[in-house]
Amino acid sequence: MADYDCDLFVIGAGSGGVRAARLVAMTGARVMVAEEYRVGGTCVIRGCVPKKLMVYASDFKREFEIARGYGWVDCEPRFDWKKFLMTKDREIARLSGIYTSNLANAGADILYGTARFLDPHTLEVKGEEGTRTVTAGKILIAAGDRPTRPDLPGIEHTITSEEAFHLPELPKTMVIVGGGYIAIEFACIFHGLGVDVTLVYRGPNLLRGFDEDVRAHLADELRLRGLNVLLSCQHQKIEKRADGTLVSHLTDSLTVESEVVMFATGREPHVKTLGLDKAGVKLNDKGAIAVDDFSRTNVEHIWAVGDITDRMPLTPVAIREAQAFAETEYYGRPTQFDHAEVPTAVFSQPPVGAVGLSETQARHLHREVDIYLTKFRPMRSGFAGGDERMLMKLVVARATGKIVGCHIVGVDAPEMIQLAAIAVKAGLTKAQWDSTCALHPTAAEELVTMHEKYVPAELAAAE
Ligand code: NDP
């Protein structure tokens, strides 16, 4: 490929792009990476990492409350948003710096600017320091996705999660729109930080696609913690008053006033500025780049990984897709990433962890399933007088006895589900889970001590 400026050109220095660029550069191939904002991408700069820091920050409020129940007195702390922002931004800059030097150490060149195709092998990178044209033998598109908002009157007065990371002041009141990961996580974060939050969701229950028991339990727990949740409710318009107050005009003539309105109504593949038509790269019906199981697009020398393909927009998935691409194309080991049994977590308060099938999906796929479900007051908060309840649910395919779904709502659910995912991925049976000795006293021990099949109250009454 000596005729090209580089062997591999990567568009986007996020989780997927950085992993692929590093692995490929380490083979001695000439790699260039274009990044239009900061190295690290959504996950590091304005996604998972700063979000998790905000989750930690907001969780302390409850920790102080629990501490009082354990005999700690005079716990009346005050939260300093500006101090937190400063420390958080310093940490993000540090991580971005590590990603940048990892790329450089592997031998990849970073070009700062927006990349777009001029033809199938030529890209233009336009940045603050000018415009450069580069030719490449192979190209990997890993440009991620961006927030999307519905076109409503007054939508220009609203923010998305991207701005929520940098609010100059912590508002007193906030309306957050959506019922997915971002809306719920940010509603809990700001509620925990003392903001009066109203969560507005158009559907009958939050987290569409998750197990129904999880959805119902989470909504109950959020309300128990004092979050105002409005379901089956939608915005008609947003009005801005002269004093800056925003008025959300909702279904059934309901209005809610707030200082900030944040829309978390999904993200769309970041394809608009790429000039894909110049390269002949095709999109699928969801507007994402269409790829096969090896992340190949319809153009022989162009691949795409991560959120821009909208297969499963999660950081570890983008990393594994990128790794599979590098293994296949540069290490002589054809590799496909298996998108089944990927664990996922919603860092709400309480958090949700899930792996495998929901009960509904399992009934559809396996027809006969057994359910094991428990709800209990966790010891730690229960001792301090807290009413919160934890939910654990196992979905078992009756024919094989295998656990095909595991769902947890409650403290540490994401940590537990990462480990449970090993067993679900390995296809272990309920009997094998049960043969594992409990570790006492933990909440997680419930996962191996659920012996009675669960029959919902309404079914039990009918029998
Ligand atoms: P989601 O797809 O999870 O949720 C979008 C929400 O907005 C849904 O509840 C949807 O409703 C609602 N919605 C969509 N359009 C409208 C509209 N016009 N009016 C009102 N409501 C609307 O997207 P997010 O933005 O929350 O997150 C994007 C992706 O990022 C997630 O799918 C996830 O993969 C990833 N992510 C992962 C995280 C994690 O791993 N913890 C954290 C954050 C993001 P409906 O359900 O009815 O369609």
Residues whose N, C-alpha, C, O or C-beta is under 5 A from the ligand:
A	BS01	NDP	P150 G178 G179 G180 Y181 I182 A183 R202 G203 R208 A264 T265 G266 R267 P313 L314 A345 V346 F347
